[in-house]
Amino acid sequence: MPTIPWMPGTAKDTTEPAGQPLVMASRLELRSLLGVPKFFLLSLVIFQQVRSSPGLLGASLKAEPLKRTFWTLSAWRDQEALNTFNKTDPHAKSVRGLRPGMKGSVFVFWNTEREQLPISWDEAQHRLAEQAEREAQST
């Protein structure tokens, strides 16, 4: 299972967070194995974009290609930094293009102390599982 370990952002962003950093974790599942190569290549392109995005504190990517599942984990200075990244290409364009091939996605957000970074994959996957359960109960 390929994993890109936690890497700090590379943007020359000297803005100190006003509050606690925002952590975002996601589990992205594809409908078919046929979509895996395209998704995997785009995820590497987007990971480079993430790392150079202003306000990024760190990020990691985990792939389980044979299970058609990809995981992301990132920490941001604040919600505004994450929102700006989400609206910027190639991420924004890729999301629109990949959406038809997605089986399901789960996202979870929480605040943490800067000293708690990097967040472990165990914690992220635990929070994602809890979020998926909450979403399943609400439908």
N, C-alpha and C positions, 0 to 999 in steps of 0.2 A: 504494500500500500504506500504509494509515493506521498511524502509529506515535505512541504517547504517549511523549514523551521521558522520560528518567530524571528522576524527581521525588523529593525527600526526603520522609520520613514527616512527618506533622503532629502526631502524639501528643506530649503534654508528658511525654516519657519521658526522665528525666535519668540513667537507669542506664547507666553506662559498660560496654561489653562486657568480660567477664572474659578472653576470649581473642579469637581471630580471628573476624571476622564470617562468617556462613554465607550462601552464595549459593545460590539455587535458580533454575533455568531450566526451562521446560517448553515442549513443542510439543504442541498439542492439535488433533486433526483430527476433523472431523465427517463423518458418513456421507453427508449430503445437503446441498445448497444450501438446502433448505427450513428447515433448522435454524439457518442463519447469522444471520438477524435476531434471533431470541431469544437466541442465544449472545452476539452482539455487545452487545445491550442489557444482559444480565446481567453481561458482562465489565466494562462501564463502572460498574455498581453495585458490583461486587466491587472494582474498582480504587479506588473511593472508600473502601471499607472497609479495603483494604490500607493506603492512605496514612494512615489514622487509627489503625492498629493499633500498640499499644505494642511497641517493639522493632524496628520497621521502620526501616532506614537509608535505603532508596530502592527505587524500582521503576519499571519500564517495561513497556509493553504494545505488541505489534505484531500487526497483523491482515492476513491475506491472504484476504479473504472469498471471492473467486472460486475460490481453491484450497481453501476450507473449512478453513483452518488459522489458528490463533491461537498466539501465542508470549507467554510471560511471563518476566520477569526481575526478581528481587528480592534484596535483601540484608537480613539480619536480625542483630540483636544476638547471637542464639544459637538453638539448636534449640528450646528451650522457647518462645520468642516465635513461631517459625513454627508449632509444634504448636498453640499457643493460637489463632492466627489460623485454622488449618485446621479447628478444631472449632467455630468461632463462625459463627452465621448473619449475613449471608445466604450466605456462602461454603459452609458445610457443607450447607445445604439445596439450594443451586444445584447442587453437585456430584452429589448424589443424583438430582436431577431431570433433569440433563443426561446422565447416564451412558448411558442407552439409545441416545442419538443420537450417541455418540462412536464413531469408527472406530478410533482409536488415540491413545495418549498416551505421551510420553517425558518423563521427569524426570531431572534431574541436579543433584547437590549438591556443593559444594566450599567449602573455607575459603579466605579471602584476607586480605590486609592491608587495613586501613581506608584506607590511602593509595591503594590500587588501585581504589577506587570512584570513579565508577561503572564497572561492567563494560561492555565494548563488546558490541554485538550480534554482531559477528564472532566474538568469543571464545565467547559463549554458544551460538551456532549450531554452532560447531566442536565444542564439548563435547557438545551434544545429538546431533550426527551420530555421534560416536564411541560414545556410549551406545546409540543405536539399533542400531549395527552389533554391539556386544557382545550386546545382547538378541536380535538376529536369529541370531547364531551359537550362542546357548545354547538355542535352540528347535529 
